[in-house]
Amino acid sequence: MERRRIIFFGHVQGVGFRATARSVASAHQVTGWVRNEADASVAMEVQGRPADVEACLADLRSRMGRFIQGERALTIPAVPDEAAFLVRR
């Protein structure tokens, strides 16, 4: 089990990024959340088997790559018993 926290930079707010992230995550066996940040970035935590996490992120980059100018990622401790992928406010 792996959990990654990713901060996406660019024109990532106001373009359907969070909804797309939720839709993409639903197509993969991952859990976590996504939310807008005050600095106009989008934060996302995604958890699952490493291959599922990477596939989810690859799909998200494929769909939203034109809005992403950069990203920063960290591997963080897994959250036990997390059951869904949510959009946070």
KAGIMO-V133159 format. One record per helix or strand. SS is the DSSP state (H for helix, E for strand). FROM is the first residue (numbers start at 0). TO is the last residue. If there is no record, write none. Layout:
BEGIN
ss={SS SS}
from={FROM FROM}
to={TO TO}
END
This chain:
BEGIN
ss={E H E E H E E}
from={1 16 30 41 49 67 84}
to={9 25 35 47 63 75 86}
END
